[in-house]
Amino acid sequence: MLFALIGPNWLVSRFRAGAIIRQAGRIGLAGSCGRCQTAAADCGWAQVPMMVVVQVIVGGLLLGAIYALFSSGLTLIWGMMNFINFAHGEFVMLGMYVAFLTVVWLHGGPVVFGIAAALALFVLGVGIYVSLIRHVIRGPMLSQILSTFGLALLLRYTAFWIFSANFVSLPQTSLAGTIKLGGIFLPVAQLVAGATAIVLTLALHLLLTRTTIGSRLLAVAEDRAAAMLMGIRPDRMQALAWGLSAGAAGIAGALMATAYPWSPSVGETFGLIAFVVVALGGFGSVLGSLYAGLIIGLIQAMSAFWLGAIYKDIVVYGLFVALLWLRPQGLMGKARI
Amino acid sequence: MLSPRTGLVLLVLGLLLYPLILSGPFYRDIGVTFLLAAISASAWNIVGGYAGQVSVGHSMFFGLGAYTPLLVYTQWGWPPIAGIPIGIALAIGLAVVIGMPTFRLTGHYFSMATIAVAELIRIFFGTWDWVGAAIGLQGPAVARGWWDLTFRSELPYYYIFLGVLAVVLLTTAAIERRRFGFYLRAIKASERAAKSLGVPVRRTKLQALALSAAFTSVAGSLYVIKTGFIDPDSAFGILISVQMVIVAALGGAGTLFGPLIGALILIPSQTLTNSLFGGGGSGLTYILYGGIIVLIARFEPGGLLDLWHRLSPQLRKRAHV
């Protein structure tokens, strides 16, 4: 049945604490808790070797960097036009499959499939804005929410239909291998993906704050009518924002594809993670979503390590509910009511 | 043209006589599925349609209502119907927990919160052994007495569901005519304007959500009493919420009979696509769902009833000419 396939824990295999411990044991970092001879995940705050903790932290931050990149796309749309894109996680998923197809069909390297995913999703984002969003944005709340929600279903299940529910990972790329960095072991792909994601998120922030085109985008966000009087075409700017947003999601998907396996169901998980990141970082703040993405990645890795892999999503979504109660405007955002 | 009153009488008669005329188990099964979809969509309609607070995670209330009957049965051996009031109480409690913080903000927060909380509960139930974890719970296989409501035939379920649907629709009709209904529509039209006119916005939205949650929970209970089995995905899965939204929006969100019309169109066509495309059809069904939702949002946010109201005067004019 299809229901059974929509499991959320696709990253489980990557972050299973036991596996990390075993790996650590192999490389001489001591394998089990000194007191009870079980994996650290089973006996709580055991004497886990310092290096293993560092490994978990770095792994969480690197994944968090990718969260930051695709969440900055979501926050851009929210900041620009007060609009939540429920299909954002599906954009990330599509980026992964674009990367996959580029590697399989064209044997492209990491740079090629990264750019291909960004371009393909940029075009898709602009297309969706022009054909759908532009029309519903002034409509009732129901059609605003339903439009992207329906789009998410459409993309997700079309992907299921075409690619099946099986997990895939990229064929061997030039990013294979592991390097040792000050006592911890890191897959090259994860390191490159995380670092690129941080650079691109900062680049998006700089684009918005330091360039003319960014000023135009922000001017439209501030006051559509006034921007129009200044000779800015708001429709074009908003289409550009959708392209940038989807492009960020697409390239984040391509980066993630280098380091983690995936299936069409990941879009749902990533969509929700993007909500949590944006809620934590503040709606409309790219820099906020950078910090928040790193924090969420860290929290997820930590809770997977100490509580068990199945609890990492519970902890993150629980955090989201707590945030809505305590600080709905996010860490860095201003309240929009 | 039919007058509204004759139309209503015909609808009621049709619903009452349907399982007697088309008495095969296949048709009765469609009938029961249709009623369940109509009940949950009508319940969603109170907060999503009338109040304009679009919940995309209503499966959390459905799931709570679905779990409690089997929980009281497996834990304490009570008849499953004893779980219905507990499910209602839990659903109302959850509605307050979600509504209190999010209703201070714009509608987007509410939608995001509902989808996240539904997912949170689904994962949580999948890891919680006391509620059967990922395997789920099983109801009584053989009825110990009539109070277990375990029938071999679909017929008793059909009429029980029809009765509940009548209660939900009559409640909605009563709301429509009262001050509460006007408050809801005022909030939907413009929250700021409603507030400036003295509508207690937050309290009204909260009451609408609680009422909607209670009815949705009953729908979940009915579902589980009929099927006798529940697991986290069939209780809290996102597709449960999707179906409520699409049924209501297709017929016309915020209208009394919209969800009924939506279910009347969607459930038979869904059965048709499933039987046409066979076992692999469920994926195609949801592609279709997604497409329909996008088209409604883009072209007919008022749903089919709204389209009918716009078209029928023109048709009538043409008939006279």
Boltz contact constraints between the chains, C-beta under 6 A:
constraints:
  - contact:
      token1: [A, 2]
      token2: [B, 282]
      max_distance: 6.0
  - contact:
      token1: [A, 2]
      token2: [B, 283]
      max_distance: 6.0
  - contact:
      token1: [A, 3]
      token2: [B, 233]
      max_distance: 6.0
  - contact:
      token1: [A, 3]
      token2: [B, 237]
      max_distance: 6.0
  - contact:
      token1: [A, 8]
      token2: [B, 123]
      max_distance: 6.0
  - contact:
      token1: [A, 84]
      token2: [B, 108]
      max_distance: 6.0
  - contact:
      token1: [A, 132]
      token2: [B, 298]
      max_distance: 6.0
  - contact:
      token1: [A, 135]
      token2: [B, 298]
      max_distance: 6.0
  - contact:
      token1: [A, 136]
      token2: [B, 297]
      max_distance: 6.0
  - contact:
      token1: [A, 139]
      token2: [B, 301]
      max_distance: 6.0
  - contact:
      token1: [A, 140]
      token2: [B, 301]
      max_distance: 6.0
  - contact:
      token1: [A, 141]
      token2: [B, 52]
      max_distance: 6.0
  - contact:
      token1: [A, 141]
      token2: [B, 107]
      max_distance: 6.0
  - contact:
      token1: [A, 142]
      token2: [B, 54]
      max_distance: 6.0
  - contact:
      token1: [A, 142]
      token2: [B, 253]
      max_distance: 6.0
  - contact:
      token1: [A, 142]
      token2: [B, 301]
      max_distance: 6.0
  - contact:
      token1: [A, 143]
      token2: [B, 297]
      max_distance: 6.0
  - contact:
      token1: [A, 143]
      token2: [B, 301]
      max_distance: 6.0
  - contact:
      token1: [A, 145]
      token2: [B, 54]
      max_distance: 6.0
  - contact:
      token1: [A, 145]
      token2: [B, 111]
      max_distance: 6.0
  - contact:
      token1: [A, 146]
      token2: [B, 293]
      max_distance: 6.0
  - contact:
      token1: [A, 146]
      token2: [B, 297]
      max_distance: 6.0
  - contact:
      token1: [A, 147]
      token2: [B, 297]
      max_distance: 6.0
  - contact:
      token1: [A, 149]
      token2: [B, 56]
      max_distance: 6.0
  - contact:
      token1: [A, 150]
      token2: [B, 290]
      max_distance: 6.0
  - contact:
      token1: [A, 150]
      token2: [B, 293]
      max_distance: 6.0
  - contact:
      token1: [A, 150]
      token2: [B, 294]
      max_distance: 6.0
  - contact:
      token1: [A, 151]
      token2: [B, 294]
      max_distance: 6.0
  - contact:
      token1: [A, 153]
      token2: [B, 286]
      max_distance: 6.0
  - contact:
      token1: [A, 153]
      token2: [B, 289]
      max_distance: 6.0
  - contact:
      token1: [A, 153]
      token2: [B, 290]
      max_distance: 6.0
  - contact:
      token1: [A, 154]
      token2: [B, 290]
      max_distance: 6.0
  - contact:
      token1: [A, 154]
      token2: [B, 291]
      max_distance: 6.0
  - contact:
      token1: [A, 157]
      token2: [B, 283]
      max_distance: 6.0
  - contact:
      token1: [A, 157]
      token2: [B, 286]
      max_distance: 6.0
  - contact:
      token1: [A, 157]
      token2: [B, 287]
      max_distance: 6.0
  - contact:
      token1: [A, 158]
      token2: [B, 287]
      max_distance: 6.0
  - contact:
      token1: [A, 160]
      token2: [B, 283]
      max_distance: 6.0
  - contact:
      token1: [A, 161]
      token2: [B, 283]
      max_distance: 6.0
  - contact:
      token1: [A, 272]
      token2: [B, 116]
      max_distance: 6.0
  - contact:
      token1: [A, 272]
      token2: [B, 119]
      max_distance: 6.0
  - contact:
      token1: [A, 275]
      token2: [B, 112]
      max_distance: 6.0
  - contact:
      token1: [A, 310]
      token2: [B, 127]
      max_distance: 6.0
  - contact:
      token1: [A, 313]
      token2: [B, 123]
      max_distance: 6.0
  - contact:
      token1: [A, 314]
      token2: [B, 123]
      max_distance: 6.0
  - contact:
      token1: [A, 314]
      token2: [B, 124]
      max_distance: 6.0
  - contact:
      token1: [A, 317]
      token2: [B, 116]
      max_distance: 6.0
  - contact:
      token1: [A, 317]
      token2: [B, 120]
      max_distance: 6.0
  - contact:
      token1: [A, 320]
      token2: [B, 116]
      max_distance: 6.0
  - contact:
      token1: [A, 324]
      token2: [B, 101]
      max_distance: 6.0
  - contact:
      token1: [A, 324]
      token2: [B, 102]
      max_distance: 6.0
  - contact:
      token1: [A, 324]
      token2: [B, 113]
      max_distance: 6.0
  - contact:
      token1: [A, 325]
      token2: [B, 101]
      max_distance: 6.0
  - contact:
      token1: [A, 328]
      token2: [B, 105]
      max_distance: 6.0
  - contact:
      token1: [A, 337]
      token2: [B, 105]
      max_distance: 6.0
